[in-house]
Amino acid sequence: MAENEEKVGFAKGLKSEFGKIIWPGKEDLAKQAVVVTLISVVLGAVIAVLDVVMQYAINLIIGI
């Protein structure tokens, strides 16, 4: 019986916590999606450039 009461208490607490969540609106969500996409593209480009530079430097050192 105590196990059932714990489950009920957990469910009530979970429902209470979900009620406290502030969900973003469509505009905020769209802005955040654009920012995340742009940062990902820029970071990917930076990593690609670093990769090319490091590969060139390694080839120069090795003498290929």
C-alpha positions as CSV (number, residue, x, y, z in Angstrom):
1,M,0.0,0.0,0.0
2,A,2.8,2.4,0.8
3,E,4.3,1.8,-2.6
4,N,1.1,2.9,-4.3
5,E,1.0,6.1,-2.2
6,E,4.5,6.9,-3.2
7,K,3.6,6.5,-6.9
8,V,0.6,8.8,-6.4
9,G,2.7,11.4,-4.6
10,F,5.3,11.2,-7.3
11,A,2.7,11.7,-10.0
12,K,1.2,14.7,-8.2
13,G,4.7,16.3,-7.8
14,L,5.5,15.7,-11.4
15,K,2.3,17.3,-12.5
16,S,3.0,20.3,-10.2
17,E,6.5,20.7,-11.7
18,F,5.2,20.5,-15.3
19,G,2.8,23.3,-14.4
20,K,5.8,25.6,-13.5
21,I,7.4,25.2,-17.0
22,I,7.3,28.3,-19.1
23,W,7.1,27.2,-22.7
24,P,8.6,29.5,-25.4
25,G,6.3,31.0,-27.9
26,K,6.6,30.5,-31.7
27,E,8.6,33.7,-32.2
28,D,11.1,32.9,-29.5
29,L,11.5,29.3,-30.7
30,A,12.1,30.5,-34.3
31,K,14.8,33.0,-33.1
32,Q,16.5,30.4,-31.0
33,A,16.5,27.9,-33.8
34,V,18.1,30.4,-36.2
35,V,20.8,31.3,-33.7
36,V,21.6,27.6,-33.0
37,T,21.8,26.9,-36.7
38,L,24.0,29.9,-37.4
39,I,26.4,29.1,-34.6
40,S,26.6,25.4,-35.7
41,V,27.4,26.5,-39.3
42,V,30.0,29.0,-38.2
43,L,31.6,26.5,-35.8
44,G,31.7,23.8,-38.5
45,A,33.4,26.2,-40.8
46,V,36.0,27.2,-38.2
47,I,36.7,23.5,-37.5
48,A,37.0,22.8,-41.2
49,V,39.5,25.6,-41.7
50,L,41.5,24.5,-38.7
51,D,41.6,21.0,-40.1
52,V,42.9,22.1,-43.5
53,V,45.5,24.3,-41.9
54,M,46.7,21.6,-39.6
55,Q,46.8,19.0,-42.4
56,Y,48.8,21.4,-44.5
57,A,51.3,22.0,-41.6
58,I,51.7,18.3,-40.9
59,N,52.3,17.6,-44.6
60,L,54.9,20.4,-44.7
61,I,56.7,19.0,-41.6
62,I,56.6,15.4,-42.8
63,G,57.7,16.4,-46.3
64,I,54.8,14.9,-48.4
